[in-house]
Amino acid sequence: MDHMDLQLDHLARIVGVATAPAFLLGAVAMQVRVLNNRLSRIVDRERWLRQQPPPEEPARANEVAHEARVLQQRKRTIYRAILLCCLCALLVCCVIAALFIDDLLGADIDPLLAALFVSAMACMVGSYLFFLDEIFLSIRKLRLTIRGSRKLPPQT
């Protein structure tokens, strides 16, 4: 085997190692897509709410104001989840780049690679936690709406 074959084999191994983080980027992209869809629904609901005539009944006005506050809170939560997802993607890109730089320079940057990867995973976990929080906010609002519209007794 000549020198060129050895270099190609070595490059193939590096590309193979970098493939796993690249698949992670696909998962992060899907998460951002899901979060963006939820954000779009929240914004659509906010717009619809603002276009409605102001309610005349004080109780209904309070409900509308409460819903607007919940929508703002959900929006902030989704923004945070998207931010953490994007940070995760940037960190994964840094991991991939560092794998190639490590090979080219022959430097021992394993601790840096580990720190980048752990940071990326921490961002992803944080994003999922904000996502769950937003889901719980949405469900809580839905329960209040159903309870109020059907005049159901409060849950115990």
VENQUIZI-V789207 format. One record per residue. N is the residue number from 1. PHI is phi in radians with two decimals (NA if undefined). PSI is psi in degrees with one decimal (999 if undefined). Layout:
BEGIN
n phi psi
N PHI PSI
N PHI PSI
END
This chain:
BEGIN
n phi psi
1 NA 132.7
2 -1.57 178.9
3 -1.08 -38.0
4 -1.12 -40.2
5 -1.12 -39.9
6 -1.10 -41.5
7 -1.14 -41.1
8 -1.14 -40.8
9 -1.09 -42.6
10 -1.11 -44.8
11 -1.10 -39.2
12 -1.09 -38.3
13 -1.14 -41.7
14 -1.13 -44.3
15 -1.08 -38.7
16 -1.08 -41.2
17 -1.19 -35.9
18 -1.35 -12.3
19 -1.19 -39.4
20 -1.03 -49.4
21 -1.10 -29.9
22 -1.15 -37.1
23 -1.13 -35.7
24 -1.06 -36.9
25 -1.04 -36.7
26 -1.10 -41.6
27 -1.15 -40.1
28 -1.12 -41.1
29 -1.08 -40.0
30 -1.15 -37.9
31 -1.12 -43.6
32 -1.07 -38.3
33 -1.11 -45.5
34 -1.07 -45.7
35 -1.11 -41.3
36 -1.11 -38.7
37 -1.11 -42.1
38 -1.14 -41.1
39 -1.06 -41.5
40 -1.06 -41.1
41 -1.14 -38.9
42 -1.13 -45.6
43 -1.10 -41.5
44 -1.05 -42.6
45 -1.14 -41.1
46 -1.05 -44.8
47 -1.07 -44.5
48 -1.08 -43.2
49 -1.08 -41.2
50 -1.20 -26.8
51 -1.41 -14.0
52 -1.33 147.1
53 -1.13 146.8
54 -1.06 135.2
55 -1.18 144.7
56 -1.49 -31.2
57 -1.36 132.4
58 -1.05 -36.9
59 -1.13 -42.8
60 -1.20 -36.9
61 -1.08 -38.9
62 -1.13 -40.0
63 -1.09 -43.9
64 -1.13 -43.1
65 -1.10 -40.4
66 -1.12 -43.8
67 -1.08 -40.1
68 -1.08 -40.7
69 -1.14 -41.5
70 -1.13 -41.3
71 -1.09 -40.4
72 -1.09 -43.3
73 -1.13 -42.1
74 -1.10 -39.9
75 -1.12 -45.1
76 -1.05 -39.8
77 -1.15 -42.9
78 -1.13 -41.7
79 -0.97 -44.3
80 -1.12 -40.8
81 -1.11 -41.7
82 -1.14 -42.3
83 -1.01 -47.4
84 -1.17 -35.2
85 -1.10 -44.3
86 -1.16 -39.2
87 -1.08 -40.5
88 -1.03 -46.7
89 -1.07 -43.1
90 -1.09 -41.9
91 -1.16 -38.5
92 -1.13 -40.2
93 -1.07 -39.1
94 -1.13 -37.3
95 -1.06 -47.7
96 -1.07 -46.4
97 -1.09 -41.8
98 -1.13 -32.6
99 -1.07 -42.9
100 -1.25 -40.9
101 -1.10 -40.5
102 -0.99 -44.2
103 -1.23 -42.5
104 -1.15 -43.0
105 -1.55 -15.8
106 1.20 17.1
107 -1.42 152.9
108 -1.64 92.8
109 -1.99 28.7
110 -1.00 -42.2
111 -1.07 -37.4
112 -1.14 -44.6
113 -1.03 -44.3
114 -1.11 -44.0
115 -1.10 -42.7
116 -1.09 -43.9
117 -1.19 -44.1
118 -1.09 -39.9
119 -1.10 -40.7
120 -1.08 -43.7
121 -1.16 -37.7
122 -1.09 -41.0
123 -1.11 -40.6
124 -1.15 -43.5
125 -1.06 -44.8
126 -1.04 -40.8
127 -1.09 -44.0
128 -1.14 -35.4
129 -1.14 -42.4
130 -1.14 -37.6
131 -1.06 -46.7
132 -1.08 -40.7
133 -1.04 -43.1
134 -1.14 -39.5
135 -1.09 -44.4
136 -1.12 -38.8
137 -1.06 -43.0
138 -1.12 -44.7
139 -1.16 -41.3
140 -1.05 -43.3
141 -1.13 -40.5
142 -1.10 -42.8
143 -1.08 -42.5
144 -1.11 -40.0
145 -1.13 -46.0
146 -1.12 -44.3
147 -1.07 -42.2
148 -1.26 -35.3
149 -1.38 -27.4
150 -1.79 0.5
151 0.98 42.1
152 -1.35 152.5
153 -1.18 151.6
154 -1.07 144.8
155 -1.30 145.5
156 -1.89 999
END
